Amino acid sequence: MPFAHATVLRDEVVQLLRPSQGKRLVDATLGGGGHAEALLEAGAEVIGVDRDPVAVAAARQRLGGQRRFRALEGRAGQLEALLGASGLLPVDGVLLDLGVSSPQLDTPSRGFSFQSDGPLDMRMGGDGETAAELIARSSQRELEEVLRELGEEPFARAIARSLKHDLPGTTLAAVESVKRAVPRKAWPSRVHVATRTFQALRIAVNDELGELARVLSALPRLLRAGGRAAIISFHSLEDRAVKEAFRALEGRCTCPPGLPICACGAQGTFRVLTRRAVQASEAEVRGNPRARSARLRAVEKLA
Ligand SMILES: C[S@@+](CC[C@H](N)C(=O)[O-])C[C@H]1O[C@@H](n2cnc3c(N)ncnc32)[C@H](O)[C@@H]1O
């Protein structure tokens, strides 16, 4: 089956990362290789990384014939060790296109979807605990916090209680458990009643915020001077983390006004390239509704 995933903000990523011959860029969320392909077309060398072996295999099939491409299985949060071990650091660009790919969502046996039955798994890679195991291990209070913080679920308490009682092993059993917990008249009209629960469980199972934080803190060591990082997020918590980390990298001088040169040492070694997050055009959203929530931010390392 082909790896069908519509690449989001493809041209905008190319503009910001400025790929060209002689530059080495890392696509740390390789997926089906849509962004990687665009970067390769512009002449750059591309190292693709994905924690999902299925994605790595699909990208190798699509792009493996190209001399300037290689794909590695691994986690973005471990980029420094992964690339450092092969002598590939520093690089000229890092790309993250966060979240899940369409094939991950659409394959029932991966357990991401509330629309088809499968094991309640949700792991992007093969390691760590599944969503079913996470529910079984967590206390009701911990589960409630996951649902409230990562899913912004207003019925977090009732759903956590229901999931702990039912201990679902399959996606559809989890959906039934959510449905029983939320009064029928409170079911949202525009999205499925289990959307927020599934999102929260997925983010927790894959430690997606932890992964993002680890990449952000490694950026100064991953990039060479003049190198750029571009990050696409689909969740407000992720976008906020990116925005705040970029701001901190940039640093803000706190010297009293009038000093001829900065004496506080706060001036960072990065420059933010996107004062406001870049969003998909109306035309892109018409063709790919998933692009509507995409937010792209970028920084450049100065020295
Ligand atoms: C939205 S898809 C990327 C799609 C790709 N940009 C394209 O255009 O085809 C996200 C991919 O990133 C991977 N991924 C998410 N978080 C990751 C992480 N922390 N480390 C490595 N891969 C990750 C997922 O397995 C998935 O294949």
The ligand as an ORCA input file, in Angstrom:
! r2SCAN-3c Opt
* xyz 0 1
  C       3.176     14.400     10.101
  S       4.208     13.025      9.780
  C       5.491     13.676      8.767
  C       5.125     13.754      7.316
  C       6.253     14.201      6.414
  N       6.724     15.518      6.767
  C       5.786     14.193      4.970
  O       5.617     15.247      4.389
  O       5.594     13.098      4.437
  C       5.013     12.840     11.292
  C       6.008     11.697     11.322
  O       6.895     11.977     12.372
  C       7.133     10.838     13.130
  N       7.453     11.311     14.474
  C       6.662     11.997     15.319
  N       7.325     12.295     16.443
  C       8.576     11.809     16.278
  C       9.750     11.822     17.089
  N       9.756     12.399     18.293
  N      10.859     11.240     16.611
  C      10.876     10.657     15.385
  N       9.796     10.595     14.585
  C       8.660     11.171     15.015
  C       5.886     10.006     13.030
  O       6.184      8.649     13.201
  C       5.424     10.339     11.619
  O       5.917      9.397     10.687
*
